Amino acid sequence: MISRYNIVGIFFLVLVSIVVTIEGRSITQFLTQKTKGTKWVVLVAGSNGWTNYRHQANVCHAYQIMKAGGLKDENIIVFMYDDIANNTENPRPGVIINNPHGHDVYKGVPKDYVGDDVNANNFFNVILANKSGVVGGSGKVLKSGPNDHIFIYFTDHGAPGVISMPYNEVIYAHELVNMLKKKHASGTYDRLVFYLEACESGSMFDGILPKGLNIYAMTASKPDEDSYGTYCGESTPVDSCWGQCPPPEFKGVCLGDLFNVSWMEDRYKQFSDVQDRKTNSLHQQYSRVAKRTAANLTYHNYGSHVQEYGDKVMSFDPLAAYLGETSKNHSHNSVDAKSFSTSSSRNVDQRSTELFYLFTKHQNAPEGSDEKYEAKVKLNELMSQRSQVDSNVKHLGDLLFGVEKGNEVLHSVRPAGKPLVDNWDCLKSYVKIFETHCGRLTVYGRKHVRGIANICNAGITSEKMAAMSAQACSS
């Protein structure tokens, strides 16, 4: 008979063995190891326009973090449309901030790919180091080697199974993962970390990113969950921001996204010196960021559940292996570290930020002014477009599956670990069919991609999809 002391002893030995070796290395080795190769970083803001201020603010802030970590510009590649800093609506021309108390994060940011050069083709070819496939921009590509570590940060609008680029261009989950598989097959990195901020961002990896690629992904939200803008300016004088509010001149825009500021501001709280980044792991950051990003769910339902995908054992790696080691001599301070609290900030779901902007503009414009009238017209148009696409998709579901089951089928969410759709080519094709008959899906309208995926999963033929889409959107 085994005594309880023997059981405790066995448990202790097992625990020690887990601690002593993970992939042949101890926890201490994981957290204090020196990166043999070069650290590479790719930063992407996949939107444009003043109402998307936060995406470029996020990327600029991330750049400053990498520079503070000692990374060189030659190893940092930046994609951003660059229409915010000098936008006519910017109350601080030439300046971008990412926090209510923040300093300028725009200064010094490389202009590798701006304007129309921010597109999926260039993004993929930059990652794959295919310089001949890049069109425009600086021509800088990710020329990593087998010992190098790569950090990719992508912030933008998303939808089930897609993320966006400017001008309504989308990247599907299987396209992104296939590109990452090609990068792995090329043998040109040791480890790769991918942080993704977008609505339904978990759907880009859930059930589709395989283990064994030495890729660790962290997403802002679950596959069926919105992500949120934060530090958003007041919407009305009555319903005003009551905590960490942007300066009053930033009415109607969000300075950052909740997940993004959570991981970027995390470094100021936890990593004030070199040793902290060496001894704090990705998983430790994940735990803190997940807690902060979900904090508002309890009280306001304005938050999301941060997710991990891929080779999670990599989460024991030190942050320094990807973000660099904090430089004590670096003079850039983008925020006041004592001021952090998105729980007292106004948060707005990403799909509603344009609505938030127009509503705020209308409410704050002088009575009888052209500005108030124009904001009201645009607000009504936006609301009408939203209502129309919702109606069209519901009608399509009713035609395909019947009035009683249509809504249930379209909104069905697959269990964790299963991809959004079985046939990604079907999804791309059916989205095009729907858009041909019903108009281009907007940032808001793309939330219905899940419904179209479920139509594919239900085995509806392309002929029937086309016929029913035409009928649904003609009435």
Rosetta blueprint (number, residue, H / E / L):
1 M L
2 I L
3 S L
4 R H
5 Y H
6 N H
7 I H
8 V H
9 G H
10 I H
11 F H
12 F H
13 L H
14 V H
15 L H
16 V H
17 S H
18 I H
19 V H
20 V H
21 T L
22 I E
23 E L
24 G L
25 R E
26 S L
27 I H
28 T H
29 Q H
30 F H
31 L H
32 T H
33 Q L
34 K L
35 T L
36 K L
37 G L
38 T L
39 K E
40 W E
41 V E
42 V E
43 L E
44 V E
45 A E
46 G L
47 S L
48 N L
49 G L
50 W H
51 T H
52 N H
53 Y H
54 R H
55 H H
56 Q H
57 A H
58 N H
59 V H
60 C H
61 H H
62 A H
63 Y H
64 Q H
65 I H
66 M H
67 K H
68 A H
69 G L
70 G L
71 L L
72 K L
73 D H
74 E H
75 N H
76 I E
77 I E
78 V E
79 F E
80 M L
81 Y L
82 D L
83 D L
84 I L
85 A L
86 N L
87 N L
88 T L
89 E L
90 N L
91 P L
92 R L
93 P L
94 G L
95 V L
96 I L
97 I L
98 N L
99 N L
100 P L
101 H L
102 G L
103 H L
104 D L
105 V L
106 Y L
107 K L
108 G L
109 V L
110 P L
111 K L
112 D L
113 Y E
114 V L
115 G H
116 D H
117 D H
118 V L
119 N L
120 A H
121 N H
122 N H
123 F H
124 F H
125 N H
126 V H
127 I H
128 L L
129 A L
130 N L
131 K H
132 S H
133 G H
134 V L
135 V L
136 G L
137 G L
138 S L
139 G L
140 K L
141 V L
142 L L
143 K L
144 S L
145 G L
146 P L
147 N L
148 D L
149 H E
150 I E
151 F E
152 I E
153 Y E
154 F E
155 T E
156 D L
157 H L
158 G E
159 A E
160 P L
161 G L
162 V E
163 I E
164 S E
165 M E
166 P L
167 Y L
168 N L
169 E E
170 V E
171 I E
172 Y E
173 A H
174 H H
175 E H
176 L H
177 V H
178 N H
179 M H
180 L H
181 K H
182 K H
183 K H
184 H H
185 A H
186 S L
187 G L
188 T L
189 Y L
190 D L
191 R E
192 L E
193 V E
194 F E
195 Y E
196 L E
197 E E
198 A L
199 C L
200 E L
201 S H
202 G H
203 S H
204 M H
205 F L
206 D L
207 G L
208 I L
209 L L
210 P L
211 K L
212 G L
213 L L
214 N L
215 I E
216 Y E
217 A E
218 M E
219 T E
220 A L
221 S L
222 K L
223 P L
224 D L
225 E L
226 D L
227 S L
228 Y E
229 G E
230 T E
231 Y E
232 C E
233 G L
234 E L
235 S L
236 T L
237 P L
238 V L
239 D L
240 S L
241 C L
242 W L
243 G L
244 Q L
245 C L
246 P L
247 P L
248 P L
249 E L
250 F L
251 K L
252 G L
253 V L
254 C E
255 L E
256 G E
257 D E
258 L H
259 F H
260 N H
261 V H
262 S H
263 W H
264 M H
265 E H
266 D H
267 R H
268 Y H
269 K H
270 Q H
271 F L
272 S L
273 D L
274 V H
275 Q H
276 D H
277 R H
278 K H
279 T H
280 N L
281 S E
282 L H
283 H H
284 Q H
285 Q H
286 Y H
287 S H
288 R H
289 V H
290 A H
291 K H
292 R H
293 T H
294 A H
295 A H
296 N H
297 L H
298 T L
299 Y L
300 H L
301 N L
302 Y L
303 G L
304 S L
305 H L
306 V L
307 Q E
308 E E
309 Y E
310 G E
311 D L
312 K H
313 V H
314 M H
315 S H
316 F H
317 D L
318 P E
319 L L
320 A H
321 A H
322 Y H
323 L H
324 G L
325 E L
326 T L
327 S L
328 K L
329 N L
330 H L
331 S L
332 H L
333 N L
334 S L
335 V L
336 D L
337 A H
338 K H
339 S H
340 F L
341 S L
342 T H
343 S H
344 S H
345 S L
346 R L
347 N L
348 V E
349 D E
350 Q H
351 R H
352 S H
353 T H
354 E H
355 L H
356 F H
357 Y H
358 L H
359 F H
360 T H
361 K H
362 H H
363 Q H
364 N H
365 A L
366 P L
367 E L
368 G L
369 S L
370 D H
371 E H
372 K H
373 Y H
374 E H
375 A H
376 K H
377 V H
378 K H
379 L H
380 N H
381 E H
382 L H
383 M H
384 S H
385 Q H
386 R H
387 S H
388 Q H
389 V H
390 D H
391 S H
392 N H
393 V H
394 K H
395 H H
396 L H
397 G H
398 D H
399 L H
400 L H
401 F H
402 G L
403 V L
404 E L
405 K L
406 G H
407 N H
408 E H
409 V H
410 L H
411 H L
412 S L
413 V L
414 R L
415 P L
416 A L
417 G L
418 K L
419 P L
420 L L
421 V L
422 D L
423 N L
424 W H
425 D H
426 C H
427 L H
428 K H
429 S H
430 Y H
431 V H
432 K H
433 I H
434 F H
435 E H
436 T H
437 H H
438 C H
439 G L
440 R L
441 L L
442 T L
443 V L
444 Y L
445 G H
446 R H
447 K H
448 H H
449 V H
450 R H
451 G H
452 I H
453 A H
454 N H
455 I H
456 C H
457 N H
458 A L
459 G L
460 I L
461 T L
462 S H
463 E H
464 K H
465 M H
466 A H
467 A H
468 M H
469 S H
470 A H
471 Q H
472 A H
473 C L
474 S L
475 S L
